[in-house]
Amino acid sequence: MGTPSATRDPMSCPTPHPSATGDPIPSPQTLIIVSGTPIQAPCKCPSAPRITAVWRSHPRAPLSSTPGFFCELGGDHAPWINHAPVPGATPTRRSHAPSAPCGSSRLPGPLGGACSSRSLSPSLRAVLCCSVTSLPGGAEARVHPAGSAMSSESSKKRKPKVIRTDGVPAEGKRGKGDTDQDVRYYSEESEVDLRDPIKDYELYRETCQELQRLMAEIQELKSRGIKENASEIDERRVQSCVHFMTLKKLNRLAHIRLKKGRDQTHEAKQKVDAYHLQLQNLLYEVMHLQKEITKCLEFKSKHEEIELVSLEEFYKEAPPEISRPAITLTEPHQQTLARLDWELEQRKRLAEKYKECLTSKEKILKEIEVKKEYLSSLQPRLNSIMQASLPVQEYLFMPFDQAHKQYETARHLPPPLYVLFVQASAYGQACDKKLVVAIEGSVEEAKALYKPPEDSQDDESDSDAEEEQTTKRRRPTLGVQLDDKRKEMLKRHPLSVTLDLKCKDDNMLHLTFHYLMNLNVMTVKAKVTTAVEMTTAISAGDLLSPDSLLNCLYPGDHGRKTPNPANQFQFDKVGILTLSDYVTELGHPYVWVQKLGGLHFPKDQPQHTVAADNSLSASHMELTVKLLRSRLQSRLALHKQFASLEHGVVPVSSECQQLFPTKIVSRLVKWTAIPYEDYAELPYTKDVIEAGLAEDTHLYYMALIERGTAKLQAAVVLNPGYSTLPPVFSLCLNWKGERNSSNDDNIRAMESEVNVYYKELWGPKPGYQLLTNQLQRLCMVLDVYLETEPHDPSVEGPKEFPQEKMCLRLVRGPLRLKPFKFNYPQGFFSHR
């Protein structure tokens, strides 16, 4: 098969005649027509052959109904296509009809006439010039409208044979008479590589513009409604169809380019994956080699673990037959072997000495046994000596006999109190010498509780006989019986355990633990004893109160309800609503008290018998003692601070002076305690209550800070866990109206300074000065708030609060927040 000499650019002139270039002339009577594929048409060259091409939008559509055109090929040669077959294309056999002589049949408009007469439009010429290369010389090409007939003479001379291909090479389908024919195939995939995408894009734009122009002309001609314009409309319709086919071809080319790009991307990705796999393999090999190198470097021999004598001692003490200086000084390996030999020799000598020591040890043990027998015979004598030394023990404050009596009394304690006594005594002896444990109460009454059941039955029979004898006596009423049952239900054990916790400043917390026998729970009463008499502060009345001193030692442990679920059923029988009505007399049944006694009550179901557990008590003893001592110290510190606050003085320690400027004009005027009901009625404390930060077990105070005509009210919620849990402040400023966090963003920022950034104000550990530092910061931020307020021009005279604090910026942001953060040691205020 012959090959074309060159590939044609769609917008350029066709290739010269094959005779001029020396290319072989293709065999005649062969034409391949692909359905839906535009065929290149010749330009105006006088030597170009005539071409006949027919296409349709669908392979099964009739040719008569297909809008388009065909070109008549003159001369003795048929056109030949210089491309491979298009996959999936449907070739069509052309049917000829008698046609007029050359130049007699013309298309209307730009498609009419021969190739050398009227010129085609640029877009149509681009379509016609997209597939055909040079033709044999002397041929003449004409363009006819679709459905027109060629001359019978040319149809007789030339009957091109159409070969239908379905992706199979044409050579396999050739008949006997087709062996001499040269067949060419057209392939758009190979054409994509030869075409310029930029030029295709320009062709696309020109085609779209031409279509717009043709549509506008057709619309204009139709709007005129003149019958003579039908031919012009048909002519423009034919041209539009040609442009549509151009767009379809450009669309197919774009899809082919996209597919090729994806294929190339996939191939590149596969190469990258292969290289990445090779890289991972190499990295694994490198890691394996590094591990092997590390193992080799970290290898240690057994002799390295042996501590050998130094070289100086070795050459000094070892005999010459072992040390061999002539060899070992030059060879390190021989030197190490010699040192190991000397070490072995020394260990043999030490083993012999060890055996000798064992024999001497056995002799000493026999002597010890003899002495033990002698000492055991001294026990009766020592007991008599101890009895005689009781006055000496009392004089020297060494109560050995008293401790012995305490342990004898502890035998009569109920199990929870006994566990508490044992664990507290053990903890005091081991970890806390200032913890004193003692037992109080009547031992005789405790012994009477554990009388044999036979005696109790005899007593009952005696009491029954007495009741029979006194039948005339009036029986008690129902109310009296319930009171007796309640007293019996709440009866305490006659013995109790006391714990005295002493602090460094000799202040002491005295705890008394009781056991309610019928309820199977423990209660505690607290009392504080100070080394120095403290000044009385009105607001500090509840700080050291027995009812609130141990409140919430652990979070949520208020001590108002019994921790034993079985008690509720017992209360229902005797008409007791809650145990909180009797805590003043009996003590508070805190959960941590039950744990110190080894009692644990599950909440899912009530249990009538709960055994005391030593391990539970031991696990909570240390932490509870620390919390108790910390609670006592924090309440004493608050008591001293409240005494100063009631006199309008905010005490600030020297360690915390750097947190505030040297001059603060605002001052504390009032500090009082308020009940929970008054706190809940304040309009600016609702957010704190809704957040769950204020409960009836907390302590509530009201502070009043003034400067000039401005008055700042601060409602303070003091958590029982102070200072681990900080106080919460709610502010309200009375100056030119009432301002709080709901209507003033700067008031909210002032609250954040004391509530959010409280960690800056803890001061030295354990942070008992947090409250006073928060009040001092409130005075400071109030000064900043008032000094940075703009002056009202309507008010005559100087500014009420002149600016004395140095601020980098007075306000910032859309909220116009003020600079409340104090920077030490620079001494200026800035925004956070």
Secondary structure, DSSP 4 states (H G I P E B T S, - for coil): ----S-PPPTTSPPPPPHHHHTPPPPPSSB---BTT-------S-TTPPP------SSTTS-GGG---EEEEEPSS----B-SPPPTT--B-------BPSTTTS--SGGG-SBTTSSPPPHHHHHHHTSSB----TT--EEEEETT--B-HHHHHH--PBP---SSS-GGGG--GGGTT-------HHHHHHHS-HHHHHHHHHHHHHHHHHHHHHHHHHHHHT-GGGHHHHHHHHHHHHHHHHHHHHHHHHHHHHHHHHHHHHHHHHHHHHHHHHHHHHHHHHHHHHHHHHHHHHH---GGGGS-PPPHHHHHHHS-HHHH-HHHHTT-HHHHHHHHHHHHHHHHHHHHHHHHHHHHHHHHHHHHHHHHHHHHHTTHHHHHHHHHHTHHHHHHHT--HHHHHHHHHHGGGS-HHHHHHHHHHHHHHHHT-TTEEEEEEE-HHHHHHHT--HHHHHHHHHHHHHHHHHTTTSPPPPHHHHHHHHHHHHTPBPSEEEEEEEE-TTS-EEEEEEEEETTTTEEEEEEEEE-SSPPPP-GGGTTTT-TTTTTTTSSTT--S-S-S-TTHHHHHHHHT---GGGSHHHH-B--HHHHHHTT----SSS--S-----HHHHHHHHHHHHHHHHHHHHHHHHHHHHHHHHTTT-----GGGGGGS-S----EEEEEEEE-HHHHHH-GGGHHHHHTT---TTSEEEEEEEEETTEEEEEEEEE-TTTTTS--EEEEEEESSSEEETTT-HHHHHHHHHHHTSGGGG--STT-TTHHHHHHHHHHHHHHHHHHTSPP-TTS-SS-SS---SEES-S-BTTTTB---EEETTTTEEE--
